[in-house]
Amino acid sequence: MITYLTDFFLDLRLKYKMVILTTLVLLSFSVGGLSILQYAFNLYNQEIYRQSAQALQVSMNSMESELRKMEQLSYQIATDRYVQSYLLDINNTESHYYKFLFGSELRRHLLQIGALNKYVQSIQVYDTSDNEYASGNMTVRLSEERREALKEAANEAEGGISWVSPSEEDESVTAVRGIREYINFSLENLGTMGIRVNIRQMMDELTNNMEAQGTNFLIFDKQEYQLFASENFFEDFKPSSYMEGKQGYQIISYQGEKYFFTYSESEADHLDWTYVIITPYSSLFTVITKARTAVFLTYSILFILVVFLGVKFTGTIVNPIESLNKKMKKVQTGDFNYEDVGMEVRTSKDEAGQMHENFKKMMQQINDLIIENYKKQLLIKESEFETLQAQVHPHFLYNTLESINWSAQMAGEKKIAQMAESLGYVLRASINTKEALISLKEELAIVDHYITIQRYRFEERLQFSKDIEEKYLTVMVPKFIIQPLIENSIKYGLQEIIGPCAVTLSVREEEQQIIITIADNGPGMNPDYIREIEQGEYTAKGTGIGIRNINERIRMLFGEEYGLKIESIIHQGTVVSIRLPRKDGTM
């Protein structure tokens, strides 16, 4: 039944589908609920706590990151060899003059270590006689009571760090640490040091955004002494009265006002501090008012929701058209493969479905034409390649027969027999080898037989040598690419110079590429003629198939980045390089 109704709807005309859609939109618009109101207020409290807890965590992490820097600075001072050396000298001398000198050096060294660092008011160092050596931006002379408190805290820490809360005479938080003798590892008590930290400056910079939003940030030690408060309004505030656990939030009343109270204890083991954020609840009413206003807009939101559902419902109308549009865009990019993009399982019988059917038939016809044309182009390329390859043979045969004729006139039957044997090998290799690629070893065999023929012709005037490592003999190369180049070197070298013609064949490897080099000491070529050869603009002598044929075959097989390169200097010779990819026949 459901399948029948679905098929019936899909086959309807578009205007009937729109009538059904409009009816469903009106019915959906009449359905609403005010249940969103309660849900919105529940989310509201959670969001306030989330943002407050996040701000508290960020400020706490930033604060403790700076405090850790102070702790590291205190450790650096306590273990500094110069500080220890000065304290040893001060403690071991009875001379007031030397005590003064060592004390001055100690103060100057404290300035170099970090007494002028940001947030550091001063660095206080005391020897075993409680003599004070202070350096920094705001040095003070602490009372005996304050010094005893710092010393007692340092002794309790037993070499570790201890944080001392502010007092009436000193508003700074002080990081104290005992100084033990480490130079000789005697661990003798050398004194006490303290770093007076400007906690207010530190927190003002870290929490300035909170103050702009009316939020108050407070820090308490384990005795609930207020280390910092962005406002003095909360001087008598005790956080333990409202805390339940190590972290959380409450809506509290303090001095007749309601506040949103968020708290978290320090995660540092030696830092028993509690961080608190207090926000006036009245400042949150603006958000609540906006939330209530949003309720009155519920019907507007419901309207948008109905439109959204309507768009989803009309997908059976829009999707076929969008799918056809996507197909057309794919065709514009050159992708002619037909695919049902975004279509249902069953193609409808309305106007959109008919458009898809017509488009499908059209694309199938276009694809058939493209495939047919592609096959024709492949046949044309294959024919061109075979034609280029076949051009080599008659050109080589003509020159070889000419060499045999010369030898027959000048020598006896033995030479002719050997030349005929070499010619027969080359011809057999040309006829029997059907593959486009052969091993370099096979190609060199063809070259060796060709050189045999030419040596009988030119005798001592031809000096041919090879420099090829055995590991390159299995490399696959196009057939008949070396012999024509050697033939050119002999032809244009021996015929145009008086002395011997030296031809060298070598192979090397560069970045997984094989470079085959044929060098001669012939008359050379001028740069303009080389440029014409490389661009195919020159008028070749004879058949003119040698260099052009080889270069075109290599590029057809491997790509445009491979081929021939000619380097030549007039009266100094020519070097022709063949660049091929490294393809080993044994791999």
C-alpha positions in Angstrom: 0.0 0.0 0.0 2.8 2.4 1.0 4.7 1.6 -2.2 1.6 2.2 -4.3 0.9 5.6 -2.7 4.5 6.6 -3.1 4.5 5.7 -6.8 1.1 7.5 -7.2 2.6 10.7 -5.7 5.7 10.6 -7.7 3.7 10.3 -10.9 1.5 13.3 -10.1 1.9 16.6 -12.0 4.0 19.3 -10.3 1.0 21.5 -9.5 -0.7 18.7 -7.6 2.4 18.1 -5.6 2.5 21.7 -4.6 -1.1 21.6 -3.4 -0.3 18.7 -1.1 2.9 20.5 0.1 0.9 23.7 0.9 -1.6 21.7 2.9 1.1 20.0 5.0 2.8 23.4 5.6 -0.4 24.9 7.0 -1.0 21.9 9.2 2.6 21.9 10.5 2.4 25.7 11.2 -0.6 25.2 13.5 1.4 22.8 15.7 3.7 24.5 18.2 4.6 24.3 21.8 5.8 26.4 24.7 7.9 23.6 26.0 10.9 25.3 24.5 10.7 27.9 27.2 11.6 25.6 30.1 14.3 23.9 28.0 15.8 27.3 27.2 16.1 28.3 30.9 17.7 25.0 31.8 20.3 25.5 29.1 20.8 29.1 30.3 22.1 28.1 33.8 24.3 25.5 32.3 25.8 27.9 29.8 26.5 30.6 32.4 28.4 28.0 34.5 30.2 26.7 31.5 31.4 30.2 30.5 32.2 31.1 34.1 34.1 27.9 34.7 36.0 28.3 31.4 37.0 31.9 32.3 38.0 30.7 35.8 40.1 27.8 34.4 41.8 30.1 31.8 42.7 32.7 34.5 43.8 30.0 36.9 46.0 28.4 34.4 47.5 31.7 33.3 48.1 32.6 37.0 49.8 29.4 37.9 51.8 29.5 34.7 53.3 32.8 35.9 53.8 31.4 39.4 55.7 28.4 38.0 58.0 30.9 36.3 58.6 32.5 39.7 59.3 29.0 41.2 61.8 28.2 38.5 63.5 31.6 39.1 63.7 30.9 42.8 65.3 27.5 42.1 67.8 29.1 39.7 68.8 31.6 42.3 69.1 29.0 45.1 71.4 26.8 43.0 73.3 29.6 41.2 77.0 29.0 41.9 77.7 32.7 42.2 75.0 33.2 44.7 76.2 30.3 46.7 79.8 31.5 46.4 78.9 35.0 47.7 76.9 33.6 50.6 79.8 31.3 51.5 82.2 34.2 51.5 79.8 36.4 53.5 79.2 33.7 56.1 82.9 32.8 56.4 84.4 36.3 56.8 84.4 38.5 59.8 85.4 41.6 58.0 82.6 44.1 57.6 84.3 45.5 54.5 84.5 42.2 52.7 80.9 41.5 53.7 80.0 44.8 52.1 81.9 44.0 48.9 80.4 40.4 48.6 77.0 41.8 49.4 77.3 44.4 46.6 78.3 41.7 44.2 75.4 39.5 45.3 72.9 42.3 44.7 74.3 43.0 41.3 74.2 39.4 40.3 70.6 39.1 41.5 69.7 42.0 39.1 71.3 40.0 36.2 69.4 36.8 37.2 65.9 38.2 37.2 65.3 40.9 39.9 64.0 43.2 37.1 61.7 40.6 35.6 58.0 41.4 35.1 55.9 40.9 38.2 59.0 40.7 40.4 59.0 43.5 43.0 62.3 42.4 44.5 64.5 39.4 45.3 65.3 39.2 49.1 68.3 37.1 50.1 69.3 36.6 53.8 72.5 35.1 55.1 72.7 32.9 58.2 73.0 36.1 60.3 69.8 37.4 58.8 71.6 40.2 57.0 69.4 41.3 54.0 70.6 41.6 50.4 67.7 42.9 48.2 67.6 43.8 44.5 64.7 44.8 42.3 62.2 47.5 41.2 60.6 47.9 44.7 63.0 46.7 47.4 61.8 47.0 51.0 63.4 46.3 54.3 61.2 43.6 56.0 60.6 43.6 59.7 62.0 40.9 61.9 58.6 39.4 62.2 58.2 39.1 58.4 61.7 37.7 58.0 61.0 35.1 60.6 57.7 34.1 58.8 59.6 33.7 55.5 62.4 31.7 57.2 59.9 29.5 59.0 58.1 28.8 55.7 61.4 27.9 53.9 62.4 25.5 56.7 59.0 23.8 56.5 59.5 23.3 52.8 62.8 21.5 53.4 64.5 22.9 50.3 61.3 23.1 48.3 59.3 26.1 47.3 56.7 27.7 49.7 54.4 30.6 49.1 53.8 33.1 51.9 50.7 35.2 51.9 50.8 39.1 52.2 51.0 40.8 55.5 50.0 44.3 56.7 53.5 45.6 56.0 54.1 43.7 52.8 51.2 43.3 50.3 53.1 41.1 47.9 53.0 37.3 47.7 56.4 35.9 48.4 58.0 32.7 47.0 60.6 31.5 49.6 63.2 28.8 49.5 66.1 27.7 51.6 69.6 28.0 50.1 71.8 24.9 50.6 75.4 24.6 49.7 75.6 22.6 46.4 79.1 23.4 45.2 80.8 20.8 47.5 77.6 18.9 48.2 77.8 19.6 51.9 74.2 20.9 52.0 75.2 23.4 54.6 72.6 26.1 55.2 73.7 29.3 53.5 70.6 31.4 54.0 67.1 32.0 52.8 65.8 33.7 49.6 62.4 35.1 48.7 60.9 36.5 45.5 58.3 39.2 46.2 55.6 38.9 43.5 53.3 41.7 42.5 50.2 39.6 42.5 47.9 42.6 41.8 49.7 43.6 38.6 49.7 40.0 37.5 46.0 39.5 38.0 45.0 42.9 36.7 46.6 42.0 33.4 45.1 38.5 33.3 41.6 39.4 34.4 41.1 42.8 32.8 38.3 41.4 30.5 36.4 40.1 33.5 36.3 43.5 35.1 34.9 45.1 32.0 32.0 42.6 32.2 31.3 43.3 35.9 32.8 40.0 37.0 34.9 39.9 40.2 38.0 37.6 40.5 39.3 36.6 44.0 42.1 34.4 45.3 42.2 32.9 48.8 44.9 30.9 50.6 44.2 27.9 52.8 43.5 30.1 55.8 40.9 32.0 53.6 43.2 35.1 53.6 42.3 37.2 50.6 45.4 37.3 48.4 43.7 39.2 45.6 40.4 40.8 44.8 39.5 42.9 41.8 37.1 44.9 44.1 37.3 45.6 47.8 33.6 45.0 48.2 34.3 41.4 49.2 36.9 42.0 52.0 35.0 39.8 54.5 33.9 37.2 52.1 34.6 33.5 53.1 34.3 31.1 50.2 34.2 28.0 52.4 30.7 29.0 53.5 29.4 28.3 50.0 31.7 25.7 48.6 30.7 22.1 48.1 33.7 20.1 46.9 36.8 21.3 45.1 35.0 23.0 42.2 31.4 24.0 41.3 29.0 26.9 41.2 26.1 28.3 43.3 23.7 31.2 43.3 24.4 32.9 46.6 23.2 35.9 48.6 25.8 38.3 50.1 25.0 41.5 51.9 21.5 41.5 50.4 22.5 40.9 46.8 22.4 37.8 44.7 25.5 36.6 42.9 26.6 33.8 40.6 29.5 32.1 42.5 32.0 29.9 40.7 35.0 28.4 42.4 37.9 26.0 41.9 40.8 24.9 44.0 44.4 25.0 42.7 45.6 21.9 41.0 49.2 22.5 42.3 50.2 20.3 45.2 52.1 22.9 47.1 49.7 25.8 46.3 46.7 25.6 48.6 44.8 28.4 46.9 41.2 28.8 45.9 40.1 30.8 42.9 36.7 32.4 42.8 34.6 34.3 40.2 31.6 36.3 41.5 29.2 37.8 39.0 26.2 40.0 40.1 23.1 38.2 39.2 21.4 41.4 38.2 23.8 41.7 35.2 22.5 38.4 33.9 18.9 39.7 33.6 19.8 41.2 30.2 20.4 37.7 28.9 17.2 36.4 30.5 15.2 39.2 28.9 16.6 38.3 25.6 15.7 34.7 26.3 12.1 35.7 27.1 11.9 37.8 23.9 13.1 34.7 22.0 10.0 32.8 23.3 7.7 35.3 21.7 9.5 34.6 18.5 8.8 30.9 18.8 6.0 31.1 16.2 8.4 32.8 13.8 10.9 30.0 14.4 8.1 27.5 13.9 7.4 29.2 10.6 11.0 28.8 9.5 10.9 25.2 10.7 7.8 24.5 8.6 9.5 26.1 5.6 12.5 23.8 6.3 10.3 20.7 6.4 8.5 21.9 3.3 11.8 22.1 1.5 12.6 18.6 2.6 9.2 17.4 1.5 9.5 19.0 -1.9 12.7 17.2 -2.4 11.0 14.9 -4.8 10.4 17.9 -7.0 13.6 19.8 -6.5 16.1 16.9 -6.3 15.6 15.7 -9.9 16.2 19.2 -11.3 19.2 19.8 -9.0 20.6 16.4 -10.1 20.2 17.3 -13.7 22.0 20.6 -13.0 24.9 18.8 -11.4 25.2 16.4 -14.4 25.4 19.4 -16.7 28.1 21.0 -14.6 30.1 17.8 -14.7 29.8 17.8 -18.5 31.2 21.3 -18.5 34.3 20.1 -16.7 34.9 17.5 -19.4 33.5 14.5 -17.4 31.1 12.7 -19.8 30.5 9.6 -17.6 26.8 9.4 -16.8 25.8 9.0 -13.2 22.5 9.4 -11.3 23.6 12.2 -9.0 21.2 12.7 -6.1 18.4 10.7 -7.7 15.9 8.4 -6.1 15.9 4.6 -6.7 13.0 5.0 -9.1 12.8 7.7 -11.7 9.5 9.5 -11.6 7.3 9.9 -14.7 6.7 13.6 -14.4 8.4 16.3 -16.4 11.6 16.2 -14.4 11.9 12.4 -14.8 11.4 12.7 -18.6 14.2 15.3 -18.7 16.5 12.9 -17.0 15.7 10.1 -19.4 16.4 12.4 -22.4 19.6 13.6 -20.8 20.7 10.0 -20.2 20.1 9.0 -23.8 22.0 12.1 -25.0 25.0 11.4 -22.8 25.2 7.7 -23.9 25.3 8.9 -27.5 28.0 11.4 -26.8 30.0 8.8 -24.9 29.7 6.4 -27.9 31.0 9.0 -30.2 33.9 9.9 -27.9 35.0 6.3 -27.5 34.9 5.7 -31.2 37.0 8.8 -31.9 39.4 7.8 -29.1 40.0 4.4 -30.6 40.6 6.1 -34.0 43.2 8.4 -32.5 45.0 5.4 -30.8 45.2 3.7 -34.2 46.6 6.9 -35.8 49.3 7.2 -33.0 50.2 3.6 -33.3 50.6 3.9 -37.1 52.7 7.1 -36.7 55.0 5.3 -34.2 55.5 2.3 -36.5 56.1 4.5 -39.5 58.8 6.5 -37.6 60.4 3.3 -36.4 60.4 1.7 -39.8 62.1 4.8 -41.3 65.4 3.8 -39.6 66.0 0.6 -41.5 66.3 1.7 -45.2 68.5 4.6 -44.1 70.9 2.3 -42.3 70.8 -0.3 -45.0 71.9 2.2 -47.6 74.9 3.3 -45.7 75.9 -0.3 -44.8 75.8 -1.5 -48.4 77.9 1.5 -49.3 80.5 0.4 -46.7 80.5 -3.2 -48.0 81.0 -1.8 -51.5 84.1 0.2 -50.4 85.5 -2.9 -48.6 85.0 -5.1 -51.6 87.0 -2.7 -53.7 89.8 -2.3 -51.2 90.1 -5.7 -49.4 89.7 -9.5 -49.8 86.9 -11.9 -49.1 87.6 -12.2 -45.4 86.7 -8.6 -44.7 83.6 -8.9 -46.9 82.5 -12.0 -45.0 82.9 -10.4 -41.7 81.1 -7.2 -42.8 78.3 -9.3 -44.3 78.0 -11.3 -41.0 77.7 -8.0 -39.1 75.2 -6.7 -41.5 73.2 -9.9 -41.2 73.0 -9.6 -37.4 71.8 -6.0 -37.6 69.2 -6.8 -40.2 68.0 -9.8 -38.1 67.8 -7.7 -35.0 65.7 -5.1 -36.9 63.3 -7.7 -38.4 62.9 -10.1 -35.4 62.6 -7.6 -32.6 59.0 -6.5 -32.4 59.1 -4.8 -29.0 59.5 -1.1 -28.8 62.1 -1.5 -26.0 65.1 -3.7 -25.9 67.9 -4.1 -23.3 71.0 -1.9 -23.5 73.0 -5.0 -24.0 71.1 -5.9 -27.2 71.4 -2.3 -28.4 75.2 -2.4 -27.9 75.4 -5.6 -29.9 73.9 -3.8 -32.8 76.4 -0.9 -32.3 79.3 -3.4 -32.1 78.4 -5.0 -35.4 77.9 -1.6 -37.0 81.4 -0.5 -35.8 82.9 -3.7 -37.2 81.6 -2.7 -40.6 82.9 0.8 -40.3 86.3 -0.2 -39.1 86.9 -2.2 -42.2 86.0 0.9 -44.2 87.9 3.6 -42.3 90.6 1.4 -40.6 92.8 3.4 -38.2 91.0 6.7 -38.9 88.1 5.4 -36.7 88.8 5.3 -33.0 85.7 4.0 -31.1 85.6 3.4 -27.3 82.9 2.5 -24.7 82.7 3.4 -21.0 79.7 1.4 -19.7 79.3 -0.3 -16.4 77.8 -3.8 -16.4 74.9 -2.8 -14.1 73.5 -0.7 -17.0 73.3 -3.6 -19.5 69.8 -4.6 -18.3 68.3 -1.1 -18.8 65.5 -1.0 -21.3 66.0 1.5 -24.2 64.1 2.1 -27.5 65.5 0.1 -30.4 68.0 1.7 -32.8 68.6 5.0 -30.9 72.4 4.7 -30.5 73.5 3.4 -33.9 72.1 6.4 -35.9 73.9 8.9 -33.7 77.2 7.0 -33.9 76.7 6.9 -37.7 76.2 10.7 -37.7 79.4 11.2 -35.7 81.4 9.0 -38.2 79.8 10.5 -41.2 80.2 14.2 -40.3 83.5 13.6 -38.4 85.6 11.4 -40.7 84.4 13.0 -43.9 85.1 16.6 -42.7 88.4 16.2 -40.7 91.8 15.0 -41.8 93.0 13.2 -38.8 91.5 10.2 -36.9 87.9 10.5 -35.7 87.4 9.5 -32.0 83.9 8.5 -31.0 83.2 7.7 -27.3 80.0 6.0 -26.0 79.3 6.2 -22.3 76.4 5.7 -19.9 75.7 7.3 -16.5 72.8 7.7 -14.1 71.3 10.9 -12.6 68.3 10.8 -10.2 66.8 7.5 -11.5 67.4 8.6 -15.1 69.8 7.1 -17.6 72.1 9.5 -19.7 73.6 7.9 -22.8 76.3 10.1 -24.3 77.9 9.9 -27.8 80.9 12.3 -28.1 83.2 12.9 -31.1 86.1 15.2 -32.0 84.5 16.3 -35.3 84.2 19.8 -36.7 81.3 20.7 -34.4 78.2 22.8 -35.1 77.4 26.4 -34.6 74.7 27.3 -32.0 72.1 28.4 -34.6 72.3 25.1 -36.4 71.8 23.2 -33.0 68.8 25.4 -32.2 67.3 24.6 -35.6 67.8 20.9 -35.0 66.2 20.9 -31.6 63.2 22.9 -32.9 62.9 20.8 -36.0 63.4 23.8 -38.3 66.6 22.6 -40.1 67.0 21.2 -43.6 68.5 17.7 -43.1 71.1 16.2 -45.3 70.1 13.0 -47.0 66.9 11.4 -45.6 67.1 13.6 -42.5 65.5 11.0 -40.2 68.2 10.3 -37.7 68.1 12.8 -34.8 64.4 13.8 -35.4 63.3 10.2 -35.6 65.0 9.2 -32.4 63.8 12.3 -30.5 60.2 11.8 -31.5 60.2 8.1 -30.7 61.6 8.7 -27.2 59.0 11.4 -26.4 56.2 9.2 -27.7 57.3 6.4 -25.4 58.3 8.3 -22.3 57.0 11.9 -22.4 58.2 15.4 -23.3 60.7 15.6 -20.5 62.9 12.9 -22.1 64.8 13.0 -25.5 68.0 14.3 -27.0 70.3 17.2 -26.1 73.1 18.4 -28.4 76.2 20.3 -27.2 78.8 21.4 -29.7 81.7 23.7 -30.1 83.2 24.6 -33.5 86.4 22.7 -34.2 86.2 20.9 -30.8 83.6 18.3 -31.4 79.9 17.4 -30.6 78.3 15.7 -27.6 74.8 14.2 -28.0 73.0 13.1 -24.8 70.0 10.7 -24.6 67.9 11.1 -21.5 65.7 8.1 -20.6 63.9 6.9 -17.5 65.6 4.1 -15.5 63.7 0.9 -16.5 65.5 -2.3 -15.6 64.5 -5.4 -17.5 65.4 -7.6 -14.5 62.9 -5.8 -12.1 
